[in-house]
Amino acid sequence: MGATEKVAGAAGEASDAVAGVVRSDASLLEDDLAEFLASLTAPAGVPAQSVYEAALRRSLYEPVADAVGSKVGQEALPPTAGAPGGNRAPLRPSMVYWAYRNYRGFPDETGIGNGTGGDVSSADLAVVRRAAVAVRVMLKAFVAIDDIQDGSDVRYGEPALHVTHGVPLALNTGSWLIAAVLRHAADPVVVDSLARAVESGFTGQAVDLSTHTPETRAELLAAPLEERVAYWESLAALKTGTLFRMPLDSALAALRVVDDEQYTLDAAMRQLGLASQLFNDLTDFVPQFGGGRIHEDYDGLSNRVFLELLDPESSRPALSGEQLKSYVLGHPKLEPTLLSLAAEAVRLKREAKESVYRVCRSDRSAAYFDLTIERKGHLIDRLHETLLQRSGA
């Protein structure tokens, strides 16, 4: 058995023991989020004292509360009586707290850390707590703006923010939240890390929006397959990869991790971003995962499957819209392509996890990482298994 397999096995054995720590950290984050939200918004039960205050509540406080307090996404840890967090809303582990536990140790450990002698510093924890809140709210801000740009009316089964409050208020809310959490993070190094993530995310969004233009579509169609796939990878790394890297980068900045492990973790998060985007692209073709929105998220060349099947050297006629959709859905290589790309997503996730295991300070740290990342990661494996069964392989 190889070293990474041993670590993975040990992580599985340690998962029950570490689950309480994960839940406690996640509960602490939820408490901090509630406090952050309360500091920004007026209590709903207290009547407004002026026309100005009433207007501010409707135009800012209410959209902010909706953006931060709803659309929780994939559930990780369900409410459990007697456990940290109790019976309230589902708890979601944070990569920020994983980094804290990896580099500063677990509550009962000594001698664990990155040159700190295992001292779980209250100062470090304070910075990490603020960073975790900033990351979570930043992700909410990205969602609000992204849904407007993509024309998405639903987010995690709920109406998107711009549907309930209108595009102008949703855009203003997302922008305002970015400014608010950069101030909340406080630590200059963490703020710089978050600002770079914002820059990367908006750069990726600009490229994604360009993909919808006739000029970029024509250039991509004329380009060789390798260049089109490289375009997709660059876009996915900037958009989805940033969502994975931002929590970890901010935590490493907060903890002043300065060695080569930063590069290892950054590369691993990039791989997880690519795996996640592949999963998102492929679910358009699989009813079990796409649900009622199967075949609704086609947008030409922004979907990886289109890039794989649209060979400019083939005898394919010029197609667009429904013709393009019919061409892809009827393509004889569609099913093998889906299966191959699903296997690629599984490989990317596996290799990313193996890289992270190599920097884990303990089996419990590896188990903590698994509980955190498999919130969505297990779906990547399930998608591949479903396509295998569908193909009869």
N, C-alpha and C positions, 0 to 999 in steps of 0.2 A: 504494500500500500504506500502511495506517495505521500509527501509531506502535506500537500494541500488537502488530500482526501482525509488524512488523519485529523487535520484541523477542522474540516467540515463535519466529520463524525463527532469529534469532541464538542463542537458547537451545538450539534443536535442534542447531545446528552446534557449540556449545560443550559438548554433553553428554558426548562422549567424553573431552574434556580434563578435565572436572570430576569424572568418575566416580571417579577415583582419590582425590580429596579427600573425596568423599562416603563412599567405602568406608573410608578412613582414619578419618574422624570416627565412623562407625558402629562400627568395630572398637574405637575408644577407649571408646565407650559400653558395648560388651559387656564390655570389661575392667573398667570401673568397676562395672558391675552385678555381675560375679562377685566383685569385692572387697567390695562392699556386702553381698552375700549371705553371704560368708564371715565378715564381721564380726558377722552376726546369728545364725548357726547354728554348732553344733558339727560338726566333721568327722565324716562318717558312719562312717569306718573306725576311729575311736577309741572304745573301749568306754566306756559310761557308768560313772561312778564311784559313783553312788548311785541309790536309787529315785527321788529327786526329779529328778535329771538325766535319767534314762530317761523319766520322765513328761513332762518339759519337751520333750524331743526329739520324742516321739510327738504331743504336743498342740499344739506351736508350731513347732519347728524344721522338722519334716517338711512340715507344711502350707505354711509360708512358702516353703520351697524349691520345692515343687510349684507354688505360685501364681506365683512370680517366674520360675522356670526353664522353664516349659512353656507350651503354648498360644500359640505365637508369632504366629498370625494370618497375614495375607497376606504372602507372601515378596516381598521387594523386590530384594535383591541376592544371588544364589546364591553358594555357596562357590566360590572360584576360586584355583587353585594359583598361588603367586607374588605374589598381590595382598594388600593389607592384610586381615587376617582369615583368610587362607589357606583351608584346606579345612574349617574348623569350621562351626558352624551358620550359616544364612542371616543376613545383616546387614540391619537395617532403618534407613534414614535417619531422622534426627530433625529436627523443625522447630526445636528449640532450637539445634541446630548450624547450621541454615540461617540463622537470625537472627544468630548469631555471625559467620558468613562474610559475610553481607550488610553488617553494620555495623562489622566489624573487619577485613574483607578476607581474601583467600586467602594461603597461605603465602609466595608470591613477589610479593605486591603491596605497594606503598607508596602513601601518600596516600589510602587508602580508610578511611572510618570516619565516625563521627557526632561530629565535633568532636575526634577523638583524633589527627589527623594520620597515621592509618594504622598506628599502633603496635598490633600484636597483643599486647596486654598479657597476661602470664602470670597476673596477678591476675584479669582478666576471664575468662580461660579456666578458671581454677579454679572460679569461681562458676558458670559455664556448665556445667561438667562435673557439678557437684553438682546443678544444676537439672535436667539431662537425666536423671540417675538418678532423681531424685525424681518427675519426670513419668512415666517408664516404670513405676515401681513403683506410683505412684498409679493409673495406668490398670489395672494388675493387681488392685489392691484393689477398684476400682470393679466390675471383671468378677466377682470372687468374690461380692460382695454382690448385684449385679444378677442374676446367675444364680439366686440363691436367691429373690429377689423375683419374678422372671419364671417360675420353675419350669422353667428350662432345664437339661436334663441333659447337654447336649453343648456344648462350646466349641471351635471350630476343629477338629472331628473327634476330640476327646479328651473323656473324661468330665469334667464340671465339677467344681470343687473340692469342692462340697458332696456330690457323689456318691461321691467317693473317701474323703473324710474326715468326712462327716456335716455337717448344717446347723450345729450349735452351733460346731464347730471352724472351719468355713469362715467363719462370721459373725465370730467372734473374730479370725481371721487377717486378714480384710479390714480390720477396724477397727484392729487393731494395726499393720498396714502403713501406714495413713494417718498414724498418730501417728509412726511411725518415720521416714517420709520427710520429714515436716514438720521434724523435728529434723535430719535429714541435710542438708536444703537450706541451713540455717544462716543465710544472708543474710536479714535481717528483711523486706526488700522482696519477695524471692522467696517467702518463707514466707507473707506476706500475700496475694500473688497466688494461691498454691496453695490457701490457706484459702478464698478467695472462689470458686475453682473447685469446691471440695468443697461449699460452700454451694449454689452453682447446681445442681450435679449432684443433690444430695439434694432440692432443691426440685423439680426436674423429675421426679425419681422419685416424689415425693409426688403430683404432678399425674397422673402415669401410673398410679399405683396407684388414684387416685380414679376414673380412667376405667373401672375394672372394677366400680365400685359401681353398684347400681340407680339411686341418686339422680342421679349425674352422667350416666349413660347416658340417663336420661329427659330431663334438661335439655338434653343435646346433640341428642337427636332432635327436641325441640320448638323448638330454635333455628334461625334461618335458616342457609343454607349458608355465608354469609360468616363468621358467628360460629364455626361449627364448624371451618372451615378456619383461622381465626385462633387457635383453641384448639390445633389441631395444630401450627401454626407456633411458638406460644409454648412448647409442650412440646418440640418438636424442637430449638429454639434452646437450651433449658436442658439437655437431655440430650445429644443428639448434637453440637450446636454447642459445648458445653463441652469435649468431647473434642478438638475442633479448636483451640479458643481457648486452652486451658490450656497447651500447650507453648509457643506463641508469646507469650502473656502473661507467662509466667515468664521467658522469655528476654529480652523487652523490659525487664522489671523488673530482671533481672540486669545488663543493659547500660546501664541508665538512659536508655533512649530516651524522651524526653519530648515530642517534637513531634507534629504532627497525623498523622504516619504511623501512630501507634498506633490512631487511630480508623479509618483506612483498612484496616489489617490486621485489626482486630477485626470490621469489617463483612464483610470477605472471608471470614474464618473462619466467621462466622455463616451466610453463603451456602453454604459448603462443607458445613456441618453439615446444612442443609436438603436439599441435593442428596443427601448420603449417606443421610439418613433416607428420602427418597423412593425411592432405590434399594433400601434394605432392605425397604420396604413393597411395592414392585412385584415383588420376586423371589418373593413368595408365589404369583405367577400365571404364572411363566415357568419351565418345567422345567429349561432349560439353566442357570439360575442358582439356583433353589430346590433342585435336586437331589432327593434322596429325601424332603425335607421339604416338597415342594410342597403348598400348601393346608393346612399344619399350623400355621402361625403366625397364623391368623385369631384375632382377639380383639375382634370387634365394632368399636366405634367408635374404637379406637386405630389402625386401619389407614386410611390416607388414602383409599384407593379406596372404602371404606364411606362416608366422609364425603361424597365426591363423588356417590355414587349414591343415598344414602338421602335423598330429597327429602320432607320432611314434608308438602308440599302435594300429593303424588301420591296415587293411590288405593291405594297399597300397604297391605296389612293389617299389624297389629302382628305382628312376627316376632322370633324369638330362636333362638339355637343353630343347629342344622342348617338350619332354615327360612330363617334370615337368610343363611347361607352359600349355600344354593341360589338365593335371590333374587338375590344379587350375581353368582354365577357364570353365571346364566342371563339376566342383564340385557342388553338389546340395545345399551346404550351402554358395556358393559364394555371391549371392545377399543379403541374410540376414546378412552375415558378413560385406559386404560393408556398408550396411545401419547402422548397429550397430556401426561400427568404425566412420562413418560420424557423428552420434549422439554424440559419445564420443568427437570428435573434437569440436563440437558446445558447449558441456558442459565445456570442458577445457577452451575454449575462454571466455565463459560467466563468469565462476568463476574467471578467471584471471582479467577480467574487473571489476568485483565486488570488488575484493581485491584492485585494483588501486583506484577505486572510494572512498574507505575508507580513503585514504591518500591524496585525492585531497583537496586543500585548498579552492576551490571555484567551483561554477558551470561552470565558464568559463574554469577552469583548466580541469574539466572532459570533457568538449566539445573539448578542444584542444587535449586531449588524444584520444578521439574517432576519430577525424579527422586524427590523425596520425596513429593509429593502424588499422583502418578499410580500409586502403589502400589495404590490403590483407584480412583482417578479414571478410569482407562481402562475399568474395568468399567461405569461409568455410560454411556459412549459405546457400548460393546458391547451393553448392554441396549437402548438406543434403536434401534440398528441391527437387533437381533433382532426387536423388535416391529414395526419398519418392514417387514421381510421377512415376518413373520407376517401382517401386514395386507394384503400385496400392493401396498403403496404404492411 
